[in-house]
Every structure is written in C-alpha cells, then in structure tokens.
Amino acid sequence: MIEATGMCKGIENYSRHLTQKKEGETPFTLMDYFEAMHDDYLVIVDESHVSLSQFRGMYAGDRSRKEVLVEHGFRLPSALDNRPLMFDEYINKPPHFLFVSATPKELELELSSVVAEQVVRPTGLLDPIIEVIPSSYQVENLYDQMKPVVEKKEKVLITVLTKKMAEELTNYYNDLGLRVRYMHSDLDAIERNQIIRSLRLGEFDILVGINLLREGLDLPEVSLVAILDADKEGFLRSTTSLIQTSGRAARNVNGRVLMYANKITKSMQETIDISSKRREKQIAYNKKHNITPKTTLRELDKDLKVDDVSCI
C-alpha cells in the first residue's frame, strides 16, 4: 500500500515491519534509545503502588482488543506486535528504578535493594489529626463540622462509596445552603480539571467524590477530609486508600480527617497508627529545628478547556 499510494492508514500498527523485528519480539521503546546511547539512566515510577499494577495489566488489555480487530479483518496479524511491554520485559529493562509512593506495596519493597523513608517535611506540616465519629448521624454531624471550616474560607473533601450517594449528598447539602459539587469517573479529565480549579478559585467550598480524591490531588486550601462509612472494609476503605485519602488534608496547617464509623477496622487502625507515628517524628523534627508549620502555597493549574477556537 505504501508503494502504491505512498501512505498506509494506521501505519503505527505495523511497526514490526519497519523496525525489522520478528513476530513476538519485544518492540522498541524510549528505553532502547537510552540503551543505544550507552547512557546510564534512571526510571522514576511515581505513585508506584498504582502504576506498577497498571503496567502489569496493559499488555493483556491491548492484546484482547487487537485480537478482536484482527479476527474480524480490521487489522493485519502483525498489529499484535505493536504493543505495550509485558511486565517482565518492562521491569527487567532499565538499569535503575526509583519507586515513589506514600503507601508502597510488597512488590516495590521486594524489588528494591534500598528503601528510604522520607517522613519529615521541610514545611514542618504534620500529618492531619484523625478523629473517629459514630456513623449513625454522619450526614448531619458532618454538616455541623463543615460550617466553621467554610466560614474560614477553607475547603472540604468528602469521600463516599457510590456515585448515587455522591450526587444525593451534593444535592442535600446544596439545599441546606452550602456550595457543593461532586466528581466521579463519569466526568472526563478536562471536566475534573475544571472542578478542581473552581474549588481552588473559591467558586464552591465542598467537593464530594468516590475514588478520585486520592493520589495526585495537591490542594493546600483543603483543611478537612471526611470519610463516610469508613468501616466498610474493601478497596475503597483499605489501608492504602485511607492513608492516601487522609493525605489530602496534609497540605494545610489546620488539616483534620473525620472517619465516620461504628467500629474501628484493621485498615482504620493501621492508618491511625501510621499517621500518629509520622506526627510524632515531625513534631520532634520541628522542635529540634525550631520550625513553625505553614500551609503550603501552590499556583493554580492551567485550565485545560479552550473556549475560543482561535486560541488553538
């Protein structure tokens, strides 16, 4: 087709022919470039407790999708070789890895020859205080807890277990006069970016979410994180999830976490214990170096939405 027309739609699917790789052979990646240049290089994996699991699933997901396309004649069989690396191919290729996570899993620890724990913060900020409150009247109690926070122009994050509850809770608090919005996986990345910007700009005060209010959210304005139904054990209330969610209040000097629960689960206790130990270390560090904790400052992210097409 290239010889006849000078082009081939979807040429990236047939990279094996252009790179002279054999069927089933590991495809080229940027890491091969570093290797070819004889450079000693380092691969940094941020939020490794999530990233490595995602890397492990990439090959199977890609393969499953392309096998259907090949079977029905939409792709040539060689398209199967334009793929992500298998996990073993990926993890054994770079000479050095640096895994970064506040909640590393066993895999990272097993793969690491050196483990460094960075607990103290130069800002002097402590891990937030964690309070456990009975969940019988959690919605009403949280309303009373949020009002003084909002009056101080600080922000609140609330995590719930379902999309329906996120939407209903948002409507309920809005009807009571609070300024609330919700965020879940039905919203695309640009919509999520705009919601986070709006929260930081002060267009509303309380953000309700499910599993998106964890890693990667750096919001110094948030001083209160509320975890509803914290005693419902599962992925959303695991030790990793609770630590990551609680950490959203660690950028503000007034940071607090409210866990609504009628019993203290193993995950809750582990989160409380880890947070308490980190607080003790930070308090000792602050006293030794005469540091007064201050809320971090962070510039507002750029709006990803472009309304004027002439700007593109």
C-alpha positions in Angstrom: 0.0 0.0 0.0 2.9 2.4 0.8 4.5 1.5 -2.6 1.2 2.0 -4.4 -0.2 5.1 -2.7 2.6 6.5 -0.6 0.6 6.1 2.6 -0.9 3.5 4.9 -3.7 4.3 7.3 -2.8 3.1 10.8 0.9 2.6 9.9 1.8 2.6 13.6 0.1 -0.8 13.9 2.6 -2.4 11.6 5.8 -1.0 13.2 7.3 -4.5 13.3 7.9 -4.5 9.5 9.5 -1.1 9.6 11.8 -1.9 12.6 12.6 -5.4 11.2 11.5 -7.1 14.4 10.5 -10.7 14.4 7.0 -11.9 15.3 6.5 -11.8 19.1 9.8 -9.9 19.7 9.8 -7.1 22.2 9.0 -3.8 20.5 11.3 -0.8 20.7 10.6 1.8 23.4 12.3 5.0 24.6 14.4 2.9 26.9 16.0 1.3 23.9 17.2 4.8 22.8 18.8 5.4 26.2 20.4 1.9 25.9 21.7 2.6 22.4 23.2 5.9 23.5 25.1 4.0 26.2 23.7 6.2 28.9 23.2 5.0 32.4 19.7 6.1 33.2 17.0 6.0 35.9 13.3 5.3 35.5 11.2 7.1 38.2 7.8 5.5 38.9 5.5 7.9 40.7 2.6 6.5 42.8 4.2 3.1 42.2 1.5 1.3 44.3 -0.9 2.1 41.5 1.4 2.5 38.5 3.0 -1.0 38.6 -0.3 -2.7 38.8 -1.5 -0.7 35.7 1.7 -1.6 33.8 1.0 -5.3 34.6 -2.4 -5.1 33.0 -1.5 -3.0 29.9 -0.3 -5.9 27.7 -3.4 -8.1 28.3 -5.8 -5.3 27.7 -4.1 -4.3 24.5 -3.9 -7.9 23.3 -7.5 -8.6 24.0 -8.7 -5.5 22.0 -6.5 -6.1 19.0 -7.2 -9.9 18.7 -10.9 -8.9 18.1 -9.8 -6.4 15.4 -7.5 -9.0 13.7 -10.1 -11.7 13.9 -12.7 -9.5 12.1 -10.2 -8.3 9.5 -9.8 -4.7 10.7 -6.1 -5.2 11.4 -3.4 -7.4 10.0 -2.0 -10.0 12.4 1.3 -8.1 12.7 -0.6 -5.4 14.5 -0.4 -7.6 17.6 3.3 -6.8 17.9 2.7 -3.1 18.2 2.0 -3.4 21.9 2.9 -2.3 25.4 5.7 -4.2 27.1 4.9 -7.2 29.2 5.6 -6.6 32.9 8.7 -8.8 32.9 10.0 -7.0 29.8 9.5 -3.6 31.4 10.8 -4.3 34.9 14.0 -6.0 33.7 14.9 -3.5 31.1 16.1 -0.3 32.9 19.4 -0.5 34.9 17.9 1.6 37.8 14.4 2.2 39.2 13.2 4.7 41.7 9.7 3.8 43.1 7.9 6.7 44.9 4.8 6.1 47.0 3.4 7.1 50.4 1.9 3.6 50.5 4.3 1.1 48.8 3.1 -2.4 48.2 5.1 -5.6 48.7 6.2 -5.7 45.0 8.1 -2.4 45.2 9.7 -3.4 48.5 10.8 -6.8 47.2 12.3 -5.3 44.0 14.2 -2.6 45.9 17.7 -3.0 47.2 17.4 0.2 49.2 14.3 1.6 51.0 14.4 5.2 52.1 11.6 6.6 54.2 11.0 10.3 53.9 8.7 11.2 56.7 9.6 14.7 57.8 8.5 17.7 55.6 10.7 20.8 55.3 7.5 22.9 55.7 7.0 21.4 59.1 3.5 20.3 58.3 2.1 17.5 60.4 0.0 14.6 59.2 -3.6 15.6 59.9 -5.3 14.7 63.1 -7.7 11.7 62.6 -11.0 11.6 64.5 -13.4 8.7 64.6 -17.1 9.7 64.8 -20.1 7.3 65.0 -21.7 7.0 61.6 -25.3 6.8 62.8 -25.9 10.5 62.0 -22.9 11.1 59.8 -24.5 13.4 57.3 -26.0 15.7 59.9 -22.8 15.7 62.0 -20.6 16.5 59.0 -22.8 19.4 58.2 -22.1 20.9 61.6 -18.4 20.1 61.2 -18.1 21.8 57.8 -19.8 25.1 58.6 -16.9 26.6 60.6 -14.4 25.4 58.1 -16.3 27.0 55.2 -16.6 30.3 57.2 -12.8 30.4 57.4 -12.6 30.2 53.6 -11.1 26.7 53.8 -12.2 23.8 51.7 -13.6 20.3 52.4 -13.3 16.9 50.6 -15.9 14.2 51.3 -15.4 10.6 50.1 -18.4 8.3 49.8 -18.8 4.7 48.4 -21.2 5.2 45.4 -21.9 7.6 42.6 -25.6 7.8 43.7 -24.6 8.8 47.2 -22.2 11.4 45.9 -25.0 13.0 43.8 -27.6 12.8 46.5 -25.3 14.2 49.2 -24.3 17.0 46.9 -28.0 17.9 46.3 -28.8 17.6 50.1 -26.0 20.0 51.2 -26.8 22.4 48.4 -30.4 22.6 49.6 -29.0 23.5 53.0 -27.2 26.5 51.6 -23.7 25.1 51.2 -21.8 25.3 47.9 -21.1 21.7 46.9 -20.1 19.8 43.8 -19.3 16.2 43.1 -16.7 14.4 41.0 -16.7 10.8 39.8 -15.5 8.7 36.9 -18.3 9.7 34.6 -16.6 13.1 34.2 -13.7 13.3 31.7 -10.3 14.6 32.6 -11.0 18.2 31.4 -14.2 18.4 33.4 -12.3 17.1 36.5 -9.6 19.7 36.0 -12.2 22.5 35.8 -13.9 21.3 39.0 -10.6 21.3 40.9 -9.8 24.8 39.6 -13.2 26.0 40.6 -12.7 24.6 44.1 -9.4 26.4 44.5 -10.8 29.6 43.0 -13.5 29.6 45.7 -16.4 29.1 43.3 -17.6 26.4 45.7 -16.4 25.0 49.1 -17.0 21.3 49.3 -16.1 18.5 46.8 -17.7 15.1 47.1 -16.0 12.1 45.4 -15.5 8.4 45.5 -12.1 7.1 44.3 -10.8 10.2 42.6 -9.9 12.2 45.7 -6.7 10.3 46.4 -3.4 10.3 44.6 -2.2 13.4 42.8 -4.5 15.9 44.4 -2.4 18.7 45.8 -4.9 21.1 47.4 -3.5 23.4 50.1 -6.9 25.0 50.6 -8.4 21.7 51.9 -8.3 21.6 55.7 -11.0 19.0 56.3 -11.3 15.5 54.8 -14.4 13.5 55.7 -14.5 9.7 55.0 -18.1 8.4 55.3 -18.7 4.8 56.1 -15.0 4.3 56.9 -15.7 0.9 58.5 -17.0 -0.7 55.3 -13.9 -2.8 54.5 -12.9 -3.1 50.9 -10.8 -1.5 48.2 -12.2 2.0 48.8 -11.6 1.6 52.6 -8.3 -0.3 52.6 -5.3 0.9 54.5 -3.8 2.3 51.2 -7.0 4.1 50.3 -7.5 5.6 53.8 -3.8 6.8 54.0 -3.9 8.3 50.5 -7.3 10.0 51.2 -6.2 11.3 54.6 -3.1 12.8 53.0 -5.3 15.3 51.1 -5.5 17.3 54.3 -1.7 17.2 54.9 -1.0 20.4 53.0 -2.9 22.7 55.4 -1.8 23.6 58.8 -5.3 23.1 60.1 -5.7 19.7 58.5 -8.2 17.2 60.0 -9.6 13.9 59.0 -13.0 12.7 60.1 -13.6 8.9 59.8 -17.3 8.1 60.3 -17.6 4.6 61.6 -19.4 2.5 64.2 -16.3 0.3 64.7 -12.6 0.6 64.1 -11.5 -1.8 61.4 -7.9 -3.1 60.9 -7.4 -0.7 58.0 -8.6 2.3 60.1 -6.3 1.3 63.0 -3.3 0.9 60.7 -4.0 4.3 59.1 -4.4 5.9 62.6 -1.2 4.3 63.9 0.9 5.3 60.8 -0.4 8.8 61.0 0.4 9.1 64.7 3.9 7.9 64.2 4.5 10.3 61.4 3.2 13.2 63.5 5.5 12.3 66.4 8.5 12.3 64.1 7.5 15.6 62.5 6.9 17.3 65.9 10.3 16.2 67.1 11.9 17.5 63.9 10.1 20.8 64.2 11.2 21.3 67.8 14.8 20.4 67.0 15.0 22.8 64.1 12.7 25.5 65.5 10.2 25.1 62.6 6.7 26.6 62.7 4.4 24.7 60.3 2.9 26.7 57.5 0.3 25.9 54.9 1.9 25.1 51.5 1.5 27.5 48.6 0.8 26.3 45.1 0.0 28.1 41.9 -3.3 27.4 40.2 -3.2 24.8 37.4 -3.9 25.9 33.9 -7.4 25.5 32.6 -7.4 22.7 30.1 -10.6 23.9 28.4 -10.3 26.3 25.5 -13.5 28.1 24.7 -12.1 30.3 21.8 -11.0 28.1 18.9 -8.8 30.9 17.6 -6.6 30.2 20.6 -5.8 26.7 19.3 
